[in-house]
């Protein structure tokens, strides 16, 4: 095995199948997809990539498999899936995920088509692995799939620590060594062993703090909304296909946007960090339930109506609806007094974090700086936002 020097895990050694997968085009493409997308417009050092994250996830998968005494072909398949878990991401990662899902009906962890033929399939088959079975593990299917995509997956353990390291914030630092050591399978379910309620809580606290300070920072959300909307305009106004769009790198997408008449202005603003401003930044209680529940097309219609009411061009209004708050990690299973329990049922801290999510939740409407007042007034009228001023 060849050792890889990693900024988070120090020296990492991967099995032969993972080493071979590293040199394929689809995996090398991940060097050109930033892990934190538009967050790097807030935290300048957050320039790490999905490639290094994938190496870290494969490494942690290997450590988990060792702890669980899983060997041979099963272990090879899980580490291959761990390395490939992000190979389906489009440019700018999660920022374009909604576009790809709406246009192609595929989530980023649905990688069966990418693994069906070509370099990835060749490598997997040379190592006696079935590409379909590896794709199922990436999607989190089956008992071992929980290690790759689930409430206690190694993906989450790596990105929290890695994102905290590269942004410089302390909040995502979790004791993944303790988490890995506490993993057990009970009746086919991945759980944490007895005495690890606090271990599970630490993961939720880290995720909640990273959401508030990093992942949902308002500047990143504004840039992400600008990127999403101008990417949709690119697909609607050119012959760029969703299949081609899906395989862009970050730089290729931005270059394509800047070279298209319909998208060049917005793309230049993103490149220069000349971003829209918050016209509305509304709390949970201020937004009617039907607005929170609005689908993509309804949200676009709201944007057009707000623009008309405000007397500004349609492209000057961006609506950013985060949807209803959720905390899937609260369903993490922990052994308590010999029984497997949901963390949310045993931890008052989880209830506090869920309440905190609603307190921190914000609904955004963005516009160019010089048009925020008109857009703010129109948005309050069109959306029926409540005035929470005491």
ChimeraX attribute file (.defattr): number of C-alpha atoms within 10 A of each C-alpha:
attribute: neighborCount
match mode: 1-to-1
recipient: residues
	/A:1	9
	/A:2	11
	/A:3	11
	/A:4	14
	/A:5	11
	/A:6	13
	/A:7	13
	/A:8	16
	/A:9	15
	/A:10	11
	/A:11	12
	/A:12	17
	/A:13	17
	/A:14	21
	/A:15	16
	/A:16	14
	/A:17	20
	/A:18	24
	/A:19	18
	/A:20	17
	/A:21	21
	/A:22	21
	/A:23	13
	/A:24	15
	/A:25	12
	/A:26	20
	/A:27	21
	/A:28	15
	/A:29	18
	/A:30	27
	/A:31	18
	/A:32	19
	/A:33	23
	/A:34	24
	/A:35	26
	/A:36	25
	/A:37	24
	/A:38	27
	/A:39	24
	/A:40	19
	/A:41	18
	/A:42	15
	/A:43	16
	/A:44	11
	/A:45	13
	/A:46	22
	/A:47	19
	/A:48	22
	/A:49	17
	/A:50	27
	/A:51	23
	/A:52	20
	/A:53	24
	/A:54	26
	/A:55	25
	/A:56	27
	/A:57	26
	/A:58	29
	/A:59	24
	/A:60	26
	/A:61	26
	/A:62	24
	/A:63	17
	/A:64	23
	/A:65	21
	/A:66	14
	/A:67	14
	/A:68	15
	/A:69	9
	/A:70	15
	/A:71	13
	/A:72	7
	/A:73	12
	/A:74	14
	/A:75	19
	/A:76	23
	/A:77	27
	/A:78	26
	/A:79	29
	/A:80	30
	/A:81	30
	/A:82	30
	/A:83	30
	/A:84	30
	/A:85	27
	/A:86	24
	/A:87	24
	/A:88	25
	/A:89	25
	/A:90	26
	/A:91	25
	/A:92	25
	/A:93	22
	/A:94	17
	/A:95	21
	/A:96	22
	/A:97	19
	/A:98	16
	/A:99	22
	/A:100	20
	/A:101	13
	/A:102	12
	/A:103	14
	/A:104	12
	/A:105	10
	/A:106	15
	/A:107	16
	/A:108	20
	/A:109	19
	/A:110	20
	/A:111	23
	/A:112	17
	/A:113	11
	/A:114	16
	/A:115	24
	/A:116	15
	/A:117	12
	/A:118	12
	/A:119	18
	/A:120	22
	/A:121	19
	/A:122	17
	/A:123	21
	/A:124	21
	/A:125	13
	/A:126	12
	/A:127	16
	/A:128	13
	/A:129	19
	/A:130	15
	/A:131	25
	/A:132	15
	/A:133	18
	/A:134	28
	/A:135	25
	/A:136	18
	/A:137	27
	/A:138	31
	/A:139	22
	/A:140	21
	/A:141	17
	/A:142	13
	/A:143	13
	/A:144	23
	/A:145	23
	/A:146	22
	/A:147	27
	/A:148	28
	/A:149	21
	/A:150	19
	/A:151	21
	/A:152	23
	/A:153	22
	/A:154	26
	/A:155	24
	/A:156	18
	/A:157	23
	/A:158	25
	/A:159	20
	/A:160	19
	/A:161	21
	/A:162	23
	/A:163	25
	/A:164	19
	/A:165	19
	/A:166	18
	/A:167	20
	/A:168	14
	/A:169	16
	/A:170	14
	/A:171	21
	/A:172	28
	/A:173	22
	/A:174	22
	/A:175	13
	/A:176	18
	/A:177	12
	/A:178	13
	/A:179	21
	/A:180	22
	/A:181	15
	/A:182	20
	/A:183	20
	/A:184	19
	/A:185	13
	/A:186	14
	/A:187	9
	/A:188	11
	/A:189	14
	/A:190	22
	/A:191	24
	/A:192	27
	/A:193	22
	/A:194	15
	/A:195	13
	/A:196	19
	/A:197	20
	/A:198	13
	/A:199	18
	/A:200	25
	/A:201	21
	/A:202	18
	/A:203	23
	/A:204	22
	/A:205	18
	/A:206	18
	/A:207	22
	/A:208	20
	/A:209	17
	/A:210	21
	/A:211	16
	/A:212	16
	/A:213	12
	/A:214	24
	/A:215	18
	/A:216	17
	/A:217	15
	/A:218	19
	/A:219	20
	/A:220	22
	/A:221	19
	/A:222	25
	/A:223	25
	/A:224	21
	/A:225	23
	/A:226	26
	/A:227	24
	/A:228	19
	/A:229	18
	/A:230	20
	/A:231	22
	/A:232	16
	/A:233	16
	/A:234	22
	/A:235	15
	/A:236	12
	/A:237	13
	/A:238	11
	/A:239	9
	/A:240	12
	/A:241	12
	/A:242	16
	/A:243	12
	/A:244	10
	/A:245	20
	/A:246	21
	/A:247	17
	/A:248	19
	/A:249	21
	/A:250	19
	/A:251	14
	/A:252	14
	/A:253	21
	/A:254	21
	/A:255	15
	/A:256	17
	/A:257	22
	/A:258	19
	/A:259	14
	/A:260	15
	/A:261	11
	/A:262	16
	/A:263	21
	/A:264	18
	/A:265	15
	/A:266	23
	/A:267	24
	/A:268	17
	/A:269	16
	/A:270	21
	/A:271	15
	/A:272	10
	/A:273	14
	/A:274	14
	/A:275	20
	/A:276	25
	/A:277	20
	/A:278	21
	/A:279	25
	/A:280	22
	/A:281	16
	/A:282	19
	/A:283	18
	/A:284	19
	/A:285	15
	/A:286	16
	/A:287	18
	/A:288	13
	/A:289	12
	/A:290	9
	/A:291	17
	/A:292	15
	/A:293	14
	/A:294	14
	/A:295	12
	/A:296	13
	/A:297	9
	/A:298	12
	/A:299	18
	/A:300	17
	/A:301	12
	/A:302	20
	/A:303	25
	/A:304	20
	/A:305	18
	/A:306	29
	/A:307	23
	/A:308	15
	/A:309	16
	/A:310	21
	/A:311	13
	/A:312	16
	/A:313	11
	/A:314	15
	/A:315	16
	/A:316	21
	/A:317	29
	/A:318	29
	/A:319	24
	/A:320	20
	/A:321	19
	/A:322	14
	/A:323	15
	/A:324	12
	/A:325	14
	/A:326	10
	/A:327	15
	/A:328	11
	/A:329	19
	/A:330	22
	/A:331	15
	/A:332	21
	/A:333	24
	/A:334	28
	/A:335	19
	/A:336	17
	/A:337	9
	/A:338	9
	/A:339	12
	/A:340	18
	/A:341	18
	/A:342	18
	/A:343	23
	/A:344	20
	/A:345	12
	/A:346	14
	/A:347	15
	/A:348	11
	/A:349	16
	/A:350	20
	/A:351	14
	/A:352	10
	/A:353	18
	/A:354	16
	/A:355	12
	/A:356	14
	/A:357	20
	/A:358	15
	/A:359	12
	/A:360	13
	/A:361	20
	/A:362	21
	/A:363	18
	/A:364	21
	/A:365	25
	/A:366	27
	/A:367	26
	/A:368	18
	/A:369	14
	/A:370	10
	/A:371	18
	/A:372	21
	/A:373	16
	/A:374	17
	/A:375	29
	/A:376	20
	/A:377	15
	/A:378	20
	/A:379	24
	/A:380	19
	/A:381	13
	/A:382	14
	/A:383	16
	/A:384	13
	/A:385	17
	/A:386	15
	/A:387	12
	/A:388	9
	/A:389	4
	/A:390	3
